[in-house]
Amino acid sequence: MVIGDSRQLSSRAAVRAAVGAVATTTASVIPVFLIGGLAVQISGELRFSPAGLGVVVAVYFGAGAVCSLPAGWLVERYGDRLTSRAGVLLSSVSMLAVALLANSYLSLVIIMMIGAAANSLGQLSSNLSLARLVPRHRQGLSFGVKQSAIPIATLLAGAAVPTVALTVGWRWAFVVVAVLALLVLPLAPNGPRPTPRPRGGADPSTERATVALVVVAFGAMLSAGSASALGIFLVDSAVAQQIGAATAGTVLTVGSVVGAAARIGGGWLADRRGGTNHLLVVAATLTVGAGGLALLALPGMWPLVIGTVVGFGLGWSWPGVLNFAVVQLNPRAPAAATSITQSGVYVGGCLGPLLFGVLAAHSYPLAWLVAAAAMVAAAVTMLIGRWRLMAHPSVRAALALPRS
């Protein structure tokens, strides 16, 4: 009876951790997607161009990259209970600040730059919660579900346009979403404060595989930079090829749904697969996903549909599996380890759209082919990173731990 109660409590804790991770991640990241969803209304008042929107997004993710490593240290030091709530509160405050104080383009950029710390805290505290409370044989699915929060945030931001922005104004949309974000606080991770991690030194098994993680982060930067172009430039690229904007928007919506489903399905398959080959799978999906991006360089409806589905379904489905693989191989400090790889994602989200936009100004087919090549390079980098990780003493020690 005691064993059964213990298992039931453990299962409840795992479910609560997964729900809290999705809610916290969604609330922490939604400000930047709200800016994108309401860009037409905001730019009309604050007078900035689509290029200006790209700068806002780039600054947001660039600031997130700067905040990622310090946020990882804070999460490891103070635990997910405090840092997750700090992330949600900062996200809510930043949205209220946009509604009340964003009276110029510069003020909008500054507010979003400060609010980027919320995303880092929310993402990494959720990673720690899942690593600590979800059994290892269910962590792949939990990380896949958690990463589906990104498409969820996109859909919520889109829903804010007709329901609030076009009725009472875009500033009220930020107020409403800021209040809704506060409702996440009771659901946020509630794990215990982590015990101090042994310092590296004489025992190499206690040292973090920092160099190997930086290699993986570089691969994440290349892949995120390529994949982020899908959501930002797909519609404009299709319109440039004489495809209707409504049709292109529908294809983008389908691609987003496929991407969310692929993230969850990829996590579920990772649990079923077991072992330590998850980064190999990430490399394989990136390679095939690159083919989808290359198809977008071709004219016509079918290359658009197939390229979008393959690009989203494989080229942008890897974040959950990547986080799971990094946590699995670095269980002593999961937040600190994923802060390194997450910084690569942020740098890619910052630089990718800027560089793609420069190329697209000359030729969209060229831009898609370069993005595809970068995704192949990301796959190769992931393989090198995995090789470096598997050779590190701390990772070998982690693989020797009992599987719960």
C-alpha positions as CSV (number, residue, x, y, z in Angstrom):
1,M,0.0,0.0,0.0
2,V,2.8,2.4,0.8
3,I,4.6,1.6,-2.4
4,G,1.4,2.2,-4.4
5,D,0.8,5.5,-2.7
6,S,4.4,6.5,-3.3
7,R,4.1,5.7,-7.0
8,Q,0.8,7.6,-7.2
9,L,2.4,10.7,-5.6
10,S,5.3,10.4,-8.0
11,S,3.0,10.2,-11.0
12,R,1.0,13.2,-9.8
13,A,4.3,15.2,-9.3
14,A,5.4,14.3,-12.8
15,V,2.0,15.4,-14.4
16,R,2.1,18.6,-12.3
17,A,5.7,19.3,-13.5
18,A,4.7,18.8,-17.1
19,V,1.7,21.1,-16.9
20,G,3.7,23.7,-15.0
21,A,6.5,23.6,-17.5
22,V,4.1,24.1,-20.5
23,A,2.3,26.9,-18.7
24,T,5.4,28.6,-17.5
25,T,7.2,28.4,-20.9
26,T,4.1,29.8,-22.7
27,A,3.7,32.7,-20.3
28,S,7.4,33.5,-20.4
29,V,7.8,33.5,-24.2
30,I,4.5,35.0,-25.3
31,P,5.5,38.7,-25.3
32,V,7.7,38.4,-28.4
33,F,5.0,36.4,-30.3
34,L,2.4,39.0,-29.2
35,I,4.6,41.6,-30.8
36,G,4.6,39.6,-34.0
37,G,0.9,38.9,-34.0
38,L,0.0,42.6,-33.4
39,A,2.8,44.0,-35.6
40,V,0.4,45.6,-38.0
41,Q,-1.4,47.6,-35.3
42,I,1.7,48.4,-33.3
43,S,3.8,49.5,-36.3
44,G,0.9,51.7,-37.4
45,E,1.1,53.7,-34.2
46,L,4.8,53.6,-33.4
47,R,5.8,53.9,-37.1
48,F,8.3,51.2,-37.9
49,S,8.7,49.0,-40.9
50,P,8.9,45.2,-41.2
51,A,12.6,45.5,-41.0
52,G,12.1,47.3,-37.6
53,L,10.0,44.3,-36.5
54,G,12.9,42.1,-37.4
55,V,15.2,44.2,-35.2
56,V,12.8,44.0,-32.2
57,V,12.8,40.2,-32.5
58,A,16.6,40.0,-33.0
59,V,17.2,42.2,-30.0
60,Y,14.9,40.1,-27.9
61,F,16.6,36.8,-28.7
62,G,20.0,38.4,-28.5
63,A,19.3,39.6,-25.0
64,G,18.0,36.1,-24.2
65,A,21.3,34.7,-25.3
66,V,23.1,37.1,-22.9
67,C,20.8,36.2,-20.1
68,S,20.8,32.5,-20.6
69,L,24.0,31.5,-18.8
70,P,23.3,33.8,-15.7
71,A,19.8,32.5,-15.7
72,G,21.0,28.9,-15.6
73,W,23.2,29.7,-12.6
74,L,20.3,31.3,-10.8
75,V,18.0,28.3,-11.5
76,E,20.6,25.8,-10.2
77,R,21.3,28.0,-7.2
78,Y,17.7,29.0,-6.1
79,G,15.6,26.2,-7.7
80,D,12.6,26.2,-10.0
81,R,10.1,27.4,-7.5
82,L,11.5,30.9,-7.2
83,T,13.0,31.4,-10.7
84,S,9.9,30.2,-12.6
85,R,7.7,32.7,-10.8
86,A,10.3,35.4,-11.3
87,G,10.1,34.6,-15.1
88,V,6.3,34.7,-15.2
89,L,6.2,37.9,-13.2
90,L,8.8,39.6,-15.4
91,S,7.0,38.5,-18.5
92,S,3.7,40.0,-17.2
93,V,5.4,43.2,-16.1
94,S,7.0,43.6,-19.5
95,M,3.7,43.2,-21.3
96,L,2.1,45.8,-19.0
97,A,5.1,48.1,-19.7
98,V,4.5,47.7,-23.5
99,A,0.8,48.6,-23.0
100,L,1.5,51.6,-20.8
101,L,5.0,52.9,-21.6
102,A,5.8,51.9,-25.2
103,N,5.2,55.3,-26.8
104,S,8.1,55.1,-29.3
105,Y,9.9,52.4,-31.2
106,L,13.0,52.8,-29.0
107,S,11.0,52.3,-25.8
108,L,9.5,49.2,-27.3
109,V,12.9,47.8,-28.1
110,I,14.2,48.5,-24.6
111,I,11.2,46.9,-22.9
112,M,11.5,43.8,-25.0
113,M,15.2,43.6,-24.3
114,I,14.6,43.6,-20.6
115,G,11.7,41.2,-20.9
116,A,13.9,38.6,-22.6
117,A,15.2,37.6,-19.2
118,A,11.8,36.2,-18.5
119,N,12.1,33.7,-21.3
120,S,15.5,32.5,-20.1
121,L,14.2,32.0,-16.5
122,G,11.0,30.3,-17.6
123,Q,12.7,28.0,-20.1
124,L,15.5,26.9,-17.7
125,S,13.4,26.6,-14.6
126,S,11.0,24.3,-16.5
127,N,13.9,22.2,-17.7
128,L,15.0,21.8,-14.1
129,S,11.5,20.8,-12.9
130,L,11.1,18.2,-15.6
131,A,14.6,16.8,-15.0
132,R,14.0,16.5,-11.2
133,L,10.4,15.4,-11.0
134,V,9.6,13.4,-14.2
135,P,10.9,9.8,-14.3
136,R,13.7,9.4,-16.9
137,H,11.7,7.0,-19.0
138,R,9.0,9.7,-19.5
139,Q,11.3,12.8,-19.8
140,G,11.4,12.7,-23.6
141,L,7.6,13.1,-23.9
142,S,7.6,15.7,-21.2
143,F,10.3,17.8,-22.9
144,G,8.4,17.4,-26.2
145,V,5.2,18.6,-24.7
146,K,7.0,21.5,-23.0
147,Q,8.5,22.7,-26.3
148,S,5.1,22.6,-27.9
149,A,4.5,25.7,-25.8
150,I,6.2,27.7,-28.5
151,P,3.5,26.9,-31.2
152,I,0.9,27.4,-28.4
153,A,2.2,30.9,-27.8
154,T,2.0,31.6,-31.5
155,L,-1.6,30.5,-31.7
156,L,-2.6,32.6,-28.6
157,A,-0.9,35.6,-30.0
158,G,-2.8,35.1,-33.3
159,A,-6.1,34.8,-31.4
160,A,-5.5,38.1,-29.6
161,V,-5.7,39.9,-32.9
162,P,-9.5,39.5,-33.7
163,T,-10.6,39.1,-30.1
164,V,-9.0,42.1,-28.5
165,A,-6.7,44.1,-30.8
166,L,-9.2,44.8,-33.5
167,T,-12.0,45.6,-31.0
168,V,-10.5,47.6,-28.2
169,G,-7.0,48.2,-29.3
170,W,-3.6,46.5,-29.3
171,R,-2.5,47.9,-25.9
172,W,-5.5,46.2,-24.2
173,A,-4.4,43.0,-25.8
174,F,-1.1,43.2,-23.9
175,V,-3.0,44.0,-20.7
176,V,-5.3,41.0,-21.1
177,V,-2.5,38.6,-21.8
178,A,-0.4,40.1,-18.9
179,V,-3.3,39.3,-16.5
180,L,-3.7,35.8,-18.0
181,A,0.0,35.2,-17.5
182,L,-0.4,35.9,-13.8
183,L,-2.9,33.0,-13.6
184,V,0.0,30.7,-14.4
185,L,1.7,31.4,-11.0
186,P,-0.2,28.6,-9.1
187,L,0.8,26.2,-11.8
188,A,4.5,27.1,-12.0
189,P,7.1,24.5,-10.9
190,N,7.2,23.9,-7.2
191,G,10.3,21.7,-6.7
192,P,12.6,21.8,-3.8
193,R,15.7,23.9,-3.7
194,P,18.6,22.0,-5.3
195,T,21.4,20.7,-3.2
196,P,24.8,22.2,-3.9
197,R,26.6,20.5,-6.8
198,P,30.1,19.2,-6.1
199,R,32.7,21.5,-7.5
200,G,35.0,20.2,-10.3
201,G,38.5,19.5,-9.4
202,A,40.4,16.3,-8.7
203,D,37.4,14.2,-9.8
204,P,36.8,14.8,-13.5
205,S,33.4,13.1,-13.3
206,T,32.1,16.2,-11.4
207,E,33.2,18.6,-14.1
208,R,30.7,19.8,-16.7
209,A,31.3,18.9,-20.3
210,T,31.4,22.6,-21.2
211,V,33.3,22.4,-24.5
212,A,31.2,19.6,-25.8
213,L,28.0,21.6,-24.8
214,V,29.3,24.7,-26.6
215,V,29.7,22.5,-29.8
216,V,26.1,21.4,-29.4
217,A,25.1,25.0,-28.8
218,F,26.8,26.0,-32.1
219,G,24.7,23.3,-33.9
220,A,21.6,24.6,-32.2
221,M,22.5,28.2,-33.3
222,L,22.8,27.1,-37.0
223,S,19.6,25.0,-36.9
224,A,17.5,27.6,-35.0
225,G,18.8,30.3,-37.4
226,S,17.6,28.3,-40.4
227,A,14.3,27.1,-39.0
228,S,13.3,30.4,-37.6
229,A,13.1,31.8,-41.1
230,L,10.1,29.4,-41.7
231,G,7.8,31.2,-39.4
232,I,9.0,34.7,-40.4
233,F,9.5,34.7,-44.1
234,L,7.4,31.8,-45.5
235,V,4.3,33.8,-46.3
236,D,6.3,36.7,-48.0
237,S,8.3,34.2,-49.9
238,A,5.2,32.4,-51.2
239,V,3.6,35.7,-52.2
240,A,6.8,36.6,-54.1
241,Q,6.2,33.4,-56.1
242,Q,2.7,34.6,-57.0
243,I,0.9,32.4,-54.4
244,G,-2.0,34.1,-52.6
245,A,-1.3,35.5,-49.1
246,A,-4.4,33.6,-47.7
247,T,-3.2,30.3,-49.1
248,A,0.3,30.9,-47.8
249,G,-1.1,31.8,-44.4
250,T,-3.0,28.5,-44.4
251,V,0.1,26.5,-45.3
252,L,2.0,28.3,-42.5
253,T,-0.8,27.4,-40.0
254,V,-0.7,23.7,-41.1
255,G,3.1,23.8,-40.7
256,S,2.8,25.2,-37.2
257,V,0.4,22.4,-36.2
258,V,2.7,19.8,-37.7
259,G,5.6,21.3,-35.9
260,A,3.8,21.1,-32.5
261,A,2.7,17.5,-33.1
262,A,6.2,16.5,-34.3
263,R,7.8,17.9,-31.1
264,I,5.4,15.9,-28.9
265,G,5.8,12.8,-31.1
266,G,9.6,13.1,-31.2
267,G,9.7,13.2,-27.4
268,W,7.4,10.1,-27.2
269,L,9.6,8.2,-29.6
270,A,12.7,9.2,-27.6
271,D,11.2,7.5,-24.5
272,R,10.3,4.4,-26.5
273,R,13.8,4.4,-28.1
274,G,15.8,4.7,-24.9
275,G,19.6,4.6,-25.1
276,T,21.9,7.5,-25.8
277,N,21.4,8.1,-29.5
278,H,19.0,11.1,-29.3
279,L,21.5,13.5,-30.7
280,L,22.0,11.2,-33.7
281,V,18.2,11.4,-34.2
282,V,18.4,15.2,-34.0
283,A,21.2,15.2,-36.7
284,A,19.1,12.9,-38.9
285,T,15.9,15.1,-38.6
286,L,17.9,18.2,-39.4
287,T,19.4,16.6,-42.5
288,V,15.9,15.7,-43.8
289,G,14.5,19.0,-42.7
290,A,17.2,20.7,-44.8
291,G,15.6,19.1,-47.8
292,G,12.3,20.7,-46.9
293,L,14.0,24.2,-46.9
294,A,15.6,23.5,-50.2
295,L,12.2,22.7,-51.7
296,L,11.0,26.1,-50.8
297,A,13.5,27.5,-53.3
298,L,11.4,25.9,-56.1
299,P,8.3,27.7,-57.5
300,G,4.8,26.2,-57.3
301,M,2.3,25.1,-54.7
302,W,3.5,21.5,-54.1
303,P,7.1,22.5,-53.3
304,L,5.6,25.0,-50.8
305,V,3.3,22.5,-49.1
306,I,5.8,19.7,-49.0
307,G,8.7,21.9,-48.0
308,T,6.7,23.6,-45.2
309,V,5.5,20.3,-43.8
310,V,9.0,18.7,-43.9
311,G,10.7,21.9,-42.7
312,F,8.4,22.3,-39.7
313,G,7.9,18.5,-39.1
314,L,11.6,17.6,-39.1
315,G,13.7,20.8,-39.4
316,W,12.0,22.5,-36.4
317,S,10.9,19.5,-34.3
318,W,14.3,18.9,-32.5
319,P,14.3,21.3,-29.5
320,G,12.5,18.9,-27.1
321,V,14.7,16.0,-28.0
322,L,17.8,18.1,-27.8
323,N,16.9,19.3,-24.3
324,F,16.1,15.8,-23.3
325,A,19.4,14.5,-24.6
326,V,21.4,17.3,-22.8
327,V,19.5,16.7,-19.5
328,Q,20.0,12.9,-19.8
329,L,23.7,13.3,-20.3
330,N,24.1,16.1,-17.6
331,P,21.8,15.1,-14.8
332,R,23.8,16.8,-12.0
333,A,23.2,20.3,-13.4
334,P,20.4,20.2,-16.0
335,A,19.5,23.9,-15.9
336,A,23.1,25.0,-16.3
337,A,23.8,22.5,-19.1
338,T,20.7,23.5,-21.1
339,S,21.5,27.2,-20.5
340,I,24.5,26.7,-22.7
341,T,22.6,25.0,-25.5
342,Q,19.7,27.4,-25.1
343,S,22.0,30.3,-25.6
344,G,22.8,28.9,-29.0
345,V,19.1,28.7,-29.9
346,Y,18.7,32.4,-28.9
347,V,21.7,33.5,-31.0
348,G,20.3,31.6,-33.9
349,G,16.9,33.3,-33.4
350,C,18.7,36.6,-33.3
351,L,21.1,36.3,-36.3
352,G,19.2,33.9,-38.5
353,P,16.3,36.1,-39.5
354,L,18.6,39.1,-40.0
355,L,21.0,37.2,-42.3
356,F,18.1,35.5,-44.1
357,G,16.4,38.9,-44.7
358,V,19.6,40.3,-46.3
359,L,19.8,37.3,-48.7
360,A,16.0,37.4,-49.4
361,A,16.3,41.0,-50.4
362,H,18.3,39.7,-53.4
363,S,16.7,36.3,-54.0
364,Y,14.4,34.1,-51.9
365,P,15.6,30.9,-53.6
366,L,19.2,31.7,-52.7
367,A,18.1,32.5,-49.1
368,W,16.3,29.1,-48.7
369,L,19.3,27.2,-50.2
370,V,21.7,28.9,-47.8
371,A,19.4,28.1,-44.9
372,A,19.2,24.5,-46.0
373,A,23.0,24.3,-46.2
374,A,23.3,25.8,-42.7
375,M,20.9,23.1,-41.4
376,V,23.1,20.4,-42.9
377,A,26.1,22.0,-41.2
378,A,24.1,22.0,-38.0
379,A,23.5,18.2,-38.3
380,V,27.3,17.6,-38.7
381,T,28.0,19.8,-35.7
382,M,25.5,17.9,-33.6
383,L,27.4,14.7,-34.4
384,I,30.7,16.2,-33.4
385,G,29.1,17.5,-30.2
386,R,27.7,14.1,-29.4
387,W,31.1,12.5,-29.9
388,R,32.7,15.0,-27.5
389,L,29.9,14.5,-24.9
390,M,30.2,10.7,-25.0
391,A,33.9,10.9,-24.4
392,H,33.6,13.2,-21.3
393,P,34.1,11.6,-17.8
394,S,31.1,13.4,-16.3
395,V,28.8,12.0,-19.1
396,R,30.2,8.5,-18.7
397,A,29.5,8.8,-14.9
398,A,25.9,10.0,-15.6
399,L,25.2,7.0,-17.8
400,A,26.3,4.7,-15.0
401,L,23.5,6.1,-12.8
402,P,20.4,3.9,-12.2
403,R,17.5,4.6,-14.5
404,S,14.3,5.5,-12.6
